[in-house]
Amino acid sequence: MAQSDPNRVLRLLPIVVGSLAGSLLFVNRLFTPELTDSQARSDVLGVIACAILILTGLLWQQIQPRLPDTVELIGKEGFELKPELPEFIQAELAWASHLLLTNTVTRSLVLWYDGEVLLRRGILPDQKEVIPGPIVQRVVEKQKPVYLVALKTYPGKIEFNYLPENTQGVICQPVGKQGVLILGANAPRSYTRQDEQWIAAIADKLEYTLSQEISMGRG
């Protein structure tokens, strides 16, 4: 279930207070038989104060960004590594995935590299097999990441059946020319530019480690 914005009441408070105070001033004016000069000045100041409150509230609606609605992803918490990987690579994948899950909005991630799934972690569905669809293939070919800010609006979302079915946002980050790091979030439009840069840096580090291992193995 989507979670509502916790700051909504705070943003509406100046509008509510300003409107209520303005209404009370108007009612008081109607029931005042004789209006003195001091009362008139007080009413003017009260109206100005109410207008400022209402304007402040309206500005807050525009300036303060609303937090995206989050959902509870469908799946089970899991952590799966390809068992044949060397211990130092498993350690690096564990380190990198932990950083992504704790420092970004990522809740589910998959690393597909050289035709195999090396890592699955976070909230995971039963589907384990990863068949790269058109979006993932394009990411690998073009070597450019793709950020699907609201996955449910994309017809091609069906290719991400290895992520929770209600995943809200997805980043596909190339890992060299042989792999892709696929990250799922539980809220749409939730990755920031800083998150994207952080993800790209980690993907570059993983590519260096994995390519070195492949070179050593072939040598």
C-alpha positions as CSV (number, residue, x, y, z in Angstrom):
1,M,0.0,0.0,0.0
2,A,1.3,3.5,-0.9
3,Q,2.4,5.6,2.0
4,S,1.1,9.2,2.2
5,D,3.4,12.3,2.4
6,P,4.2,12.8,6.1
7,N,4.7,16.6,5.5
8,R,1.3,17.2,4.0
9,V,-0.3,18.5,7.2
10,L,2.7,20.8,7.9
11,R,2.5,22.3,4.4
12,L,-1.3,22.9,4.7
13,L,-1.1,24.4,8.2
14,P,-0.5,28.1,7.2
15,I,-3.3,27.9,4.7
16,V,-5.8,26.5,7.2
17,V,-4.7,28.9,10.0
18,G,-4.8,31.9,7.7
19,S,-8.3,31.0,6.3
20,L,-9.7,30.4,9.7
21,A,-8.4,33.6,11.2
22,G,-9.6,35.6,8.2
23,S,-13.1,34.1,8.6
24,L,-13.2,34.9,12.3
25,L,-12.2,38.5,11.5
26,F,-15.0,38.8,9.0
27,V,-17.6,37.4,11.5
28,N,-16.4,39.7,14.2
29,R,-16.7,42.7,11.8
30,L,-20.3,41.7,11.0
31,F,-21.3,41.6,14.6
32,T,-19.6,44.8,15.7
33,P,-22.3,47.5,15.8
34,E,-19.9,50.5,16.1
35,L,-16.4,50.3,14.6
36,T,-13.7,52.5,16.1
37,D,-10.6,53.7,14.4
38,S,-8.4,51.4,16.5
39,Q,-10.6,48.4,15.6
40,A,-10.4,49.2,11.9
41,R,-6.6,49.4,12.1
42,S,-6.5,46.0,13.9
43,D,-8.7,44.5,11.3
44,V,-6.4,45.7,8.5
45,L,-3.4,44.2,10.2
46,G,-5.3,41.0,10.9
47,V,-6.2,40.7,7.2
48,I,-2.6,41.3,6.1
49,A,-1.4,38.7,8.6
50,C,-4.0,36.1,7.3
51,A,-3.0,36.9,3.7
52,I,0.7,36.3,4.5
53,L,-0.1,33.0,6.1
54,I,-2.1,31.8,3.1
55,L,0.5,33.0,0.7
56,T,3.2,31.2,2.7
57,G,1.2,28.0,2.6
58,L,0.8,28.3,-1.2
59,L,4.5,28.9,-1.6
60,W,5.3,25.8,0.5
61,Q,3.1,23.7,-1.8
62,Q,5.4,24.7,-4.7
63,I,8.8,24.9,-3.0
64,Q,8.8,21.9,-0.8
65,P,9.0,18.7,-2.9
66,R,6.5,16.0,-2.1
67,L,8.1,12.7,-1.1
68,P,7.2,10.0,-3.7
69,D,4.7,7.4,-2.5
70,T,6.4,4.2,-1.6
71,V,5.0,0.6,-1.7
72,E,6.0,-2.6,0.0
73,L,7.6,-4.7,-2.6
74,I,6.2,-8.2,-3.2
75,G,8.8,-10.8,-2.5
76,K,11.2,-12.2,0.1
77,E,14.4,-10.8,1.5
78,G,17.3,-12.7,-0.1
79,F,21.0,-12.7,-0.9
80,E,22.3,-15.0,-3.6
81,L,25.8,-15.2,-5.0
82,K,27.1,-17.5,-7.8
83,P,28.9,-20.1,-5.6
84,E,31.7,-20.7,-8.2
85,L,32.9,-17.1,-7.9
86,P,36.3,-16.6,-6.1
87,E,36.0,-15.5,-2.5
88,F,37.4,-12.0,-3.0
89,I,34.8,-11.3,-5.8
90,Q,32.0,-12.6,-3.6
91,A,33.2,-10.2,-0.9
92,E,33.3,-7.3,-3.3
93,L,29.8,-8.0,-4.6
94,A,28.5,-8.3,-1.0
95,W,30.2,-5.0,-0.2
96,A,28.9,-3.2,-3.3
97,S,25.3,-4.5,-2.9
98,H,25.2,-3.5,0.7
99,L,26.3,0.0,-0.1
100,L,23.6,0.3,-2.8
101,L,20.8,-1.1,-0.5
102,T,21.7,1.1,2.4
103,N,22.7,4.4,0.7
104,T,20.2,4.6,-2.1
105,V,16.5,3.9,-2.5
106,T,17.4,0.5,-4.1
107,R,15.4,-2.3,-2.6
108,S,16.2,-5.0,-5.1
109,L,19.2,-5.6,-7.4
110,V,20.5,-8.1,-9.9
111,L,23.9,-8.3,-11.5
112,W,24.0,-10.0,-14.9
113,Y,27.5,-10.5,-16.3
114,D,28.9,-12.5,-19.2
115,G,25.6,-14.3,-19.7
116,E,25.2,-15.3,-16.0
117,V,23.5,-14.0,-12.9
118,L,26.3,-13.3,-10.4
119,L,24.3,-11.6,-7.7
120,R,20.7,-11.2,-6.5
121,R,20.0,-9.3,-3.3
122,G,17.2,-7.4,-1.5
123,I,13.5,-8.1,-2.0
124,L,13.4,-10.9,-4.6
125,P,10.6,-12.8,-6.5
126,D,10.6,-16.5,-7.2
127,Q,11.8,-15.9,-10.7
128,K,15.6,-16.3,-10.8
129,E,16.4,-16.6,-14.5
130,V,17.4,-13.4,-16.1
131,I,16.7,-13.1,-19.9
132,P,18.0,-9.7,-21.1
133,G,15.1,-7.9,-22.8
134,P,15.3,-5.1,-25.4
135,I,16.0,-2.4,-22.7
136,V,18.8,-4.3,-21.0
137,Q,20.3,-5.3,-24.4
138,R,20.3,-1.6,-25.5
139,V,22.0,-0.6,-22.3
140,V,24.8,-3.1,-22.9
141,E,25.2,-2.2,-26.6
142,K,25.0,1.6,-26.1
143,Q,27.0,1.6,-22.9
144,K,24.6,4.2,-21.5
145,P,22.4,3.7,-18.4
146,V,18.6,3.8,-18.5
147,Y,16.5,5.1,-15.7
148,L,12.8,4.1,-15.9
149,V,11.4,6.6,-13.4
150,A,7.9,5.0,-13.2
151,L,8.1,1.4,-14.3
152,K,4.4,0.7,-14.5
153,T,4.0,3.3,-17.3
154,Y,6.4,1.4,-19.6
155,P,5.0,-1.3,-21.9
156,G,8.4,-3.1,-21.7
157,K,8.2,-3.6,-18.0
158,I,7.4,-7.3,-18.5
159,E,11.1,-8.0,-19.2
160,F,11.9,-7.2,-15.6
161,N,10.0,-10.3,-14.2
162,Y,13.1,-11.1,-12.1
163,L,12.3,-8.0,-10.0
164,P,9.3,-7.7,-7.7
165,E,6.1,-7.3,-9.7
166,N,5.3,-4.0,-8.1
167,T,8.7,-2.4,-8.5
168,Q,8.2,1.3,-9.0
169,G,11.5,2.5,-10.6
170,V,14.4,0.8,-12.3
171,I,17.9,1.8,-13.2
172,C,19.9,-0.4,-15.7
173,Q,23.6,0.5,-15.3
174,P,26.1,-1.0,-17.7
175,V,29.0,-3.0,-16.2
176,G,31.5,-2.8,-19.0
177,K,30.5,-4.4,-22.3
178,Q,29.5,-7.7,-20.8
179,G,27.1,-6.9,-18.0
180,V,24.5,-4.8,-16.5
181,L,23.5,-3.9,-12.9
182,I,19.7,-3.8,-12.5
183,L,18.3,-1.9,-9.5
184,G,14.7,-1.7,-8.4
185,A,13.2,1.0,-6.1
186,N,9.9,0.9,-4.1
187,A,9.0,4.5,-5.1
188,P,8.7,6.2,-8.6
189,R,11.1,9.1,-9.4
190,S,13.1,8.4,-6.3
191,Y,16.6,8.2,-7.5
192,T,18.5,11.5,-7.4
193,R,21.3,12.6,-9.7
194,Q,23.8,11.9,-6.9
195,D,22.4,8.3,-6.6
196,E,22.9,7.8,-10.4
197,Q,26.5,9.0,-10.1
198,W,27.1,6.7,-7.1
199,I,25.6,3.7,-8.9
200,A,27.8,4.4,-12.0
201,A,31.0,4.6,-9.8
202,I,30.2,1.3,-8.1
203,A,29.5,-0.4,-11.5
204,D,32.9,0.8,-12.8
205,K,34.6,-0.7,-9.8
206,L,32.8,-4.0,-10.3
207,E,33.7,-4.0,-14.0
208,Y,37.4,-3.6,-13.2
209,T,37.3,-6.4,-10.7
210,L,35.3,-8.8,-12.9
211,S,37.3,-8.1,-16.0
212,Q,40.6,-8.7,-14.2
213,E,39.3,-12.0,-13.0
214,I,38.3,-13.0,-16.5
215,S,41.7,-12.0,-17.9
216,M,43.5,-14.0,-15.2
217,G,41.3,-17.0,-15.8
218,R,41.9,-17.0,-19.5
219,G,45.6,-16.4,-19.0
